[in-house]
């Protein structure tokens, strides 16, 4: 098992040409580099083909994967809702990876895939099921990545500019990786069983009207303004068979005061557990630091570089500054090559999460 040689660069500018050329001028491409990751602002969406052509021309790297994003992070910097581009390039054993998409299926691709970095279209139906299916195609059962975010067209890069479905790059076990997830919400007291539900509408929790339970969870003050409460107090769905702190967060998207119902943006069935969680910047910062410290202490050697996928609901919305998360990663691991973007849903293991940060390191 040989460690990859990685390099990264990023730049923020409203004009894509300016940003890309500044990025390329700061990029020291390793000799023999053969795989690149690129994340670029949705303000550049119409120029995605030109960006990919220029990257190939300037780096001599043919294989590229990546995504458009409303926010981009690189090194210790990040910017949401502005122009920007970040790239991570490396030299890997050619037999150790394969770029895949709907045009280049992963199944039957030769060497057995062990792990994958994926990018997905949030407009594709049944995405949680597609994520779980994709995880089942790699022997570790573990994938990481994020759903594209954009105000208009959501695009992915997988040896071309694509839209729809899932794409990315799969690695064999010859490439060593380490990955962790950090939650962005803190659980409120109580855990309930969904006792009546239809599709995404929850009728009762522990045989009580769901809205009644929700009002108790949010507290007397927030319960007076349920539209405001829904912004701060969300639904958490524990992942079966995982530790207690592993849950997916879903927004409360509808409230029926007359019938005591709540609706979330996830299909649920009776018998599933549910808790309520609160968006909490301080708790999210503490959890991210805990995750980074535990990951650092568990590594057999310093990382060569990494990818970071954060939720659009984090960044400046949660921490007051878009760059807080990549700065914390840099403070923990040093100035390693790092690139990533702010997602419309984060992918870790076999689940589609929300309000989380997912870090993947190459060792």
C-alpha positions, 0 to 999 in steps of 0.5 A, a space after each residue: 500500500 503506497 501513500 498518494 502524493 497530494 496537492 491542493 489550491 483554491 481561489 475566490 473571485 467573481 470571474 471564473 477565469 480569474 479564480 481558476 488561473 489564480 488556483 492553477 498558479 498556486 497548485 504544485 501538481 505532483 509528478 505523474 498526478 492522475 486524479 483530480 477533485 474540483 469544486 466550483 461555485 454555482 456562479 460558474 455553472 454555465 462555464 463548467 465545460 470550459 473549467 474542466 477543459 482548462 484543468 485538463 490542459 493545465 495539469 495533464 490530468 484526464 480523470 476528474 470528479 467534483 461538484 458545483 456548490 453554493 459554497 466552496 472550501 479550500 485550505 483553511 478558507 471557505 466562502 458561501 454565496 460567492 465565486 470560488 474554486 478549489 481543487 485537490 490533485 494526486 498521484 494514485 496507483 492507476 489500478 487503485 481507483 475508478 471514476 464512475 457515473 451513469 455513463 461509466 458504471 462501477 459494477 464490473 469495473 475490474 478490481 473490487 472497490 473498497 470505498 468511494 467518494 460520491 457526489 449526487 443530484 438532490 433532485 433525483 428521486 429516492 436519493 436515500 435509497 440510492 445512497 444505501 445502494 451505492 454503499 452496498 457496491 463497495 466492500 467496506 459498505 462505506 461511502 462519503 460525499 455530498 449532494 450538489 448545491 446550486 440556485 439553478 442547475 446542479 452539476 457534477 463532474 465525472 470525466 465530463 459535466 453531468 447532472 442527475 443520479 450519483 457519480 464519483 470515484 471508487 478506490 480499492 483497499 490499496 488506498 488508505 482513508 479515514 473518515 468521520 462525521 460531526 453533527 450540527 445539532 444537539 439532541 433534546 431530552 426524550 426519544 419517541 416511537 412513531 406510532 402513526 404515520 403516512 409517508 412523511 406525515 407523522 400522526 402520533 408519537 408514543 400514541 400521543 398527537 405528534 404536534 403536542 409532543 413537538 410543542 413540549 419539546 420546543 418549550 413554551 416560548 417557541 411553541 407560541 410561534 411554530 414557524 419560528 420553532 421549525 427553524 430551530 428544532 428539527 427531527 432526528 431519526 436514529 440510524 438502526 444498529 448504530 451508536 446513540 449519537 448517530 442520527 439523520 436530521 430532517 426539517 419540520 416542513 409542515 404543521 397541521 394544528 387542527 389535526 395535531 400532525 407534523 410533516 418532515 422531509 423524510 418518509 417514515 413508518 410506524 415503529 421507527 424511533 424519533 427524537 427532536 434536535 436543536 440547531 446549536 452553533 456552540 454544540 456543533 463547534 464542540 462536536 467538530 473539535 471532538 471529532 477532529 481530535 479523536 480522528 487525529 489521535 486514531 491515525 497511524 500517520 499524519 494525513 496526506 490531504 483530505 476532502 471536507 463536505 459541510 452542510 449549507 446550514 453550517 458555515 456562517 449561518 451556524 458559526 458566524 464565519 464561513 471559514 471556521 470549519 476548515 480553520 479548525 481542520 487546519 489547526 488540528 492537522 496542519 496545513 494539509 491539502 484540503 478541498 470541498 464544498 457546502 452541500 445540500 445533504 451530506 453522505 457518510 457510510 450508507 446514509 444521507 445526513 443534514 447539518 453535518 460535516 464529513 471529513 475524509 482523509 487520505 493516509 
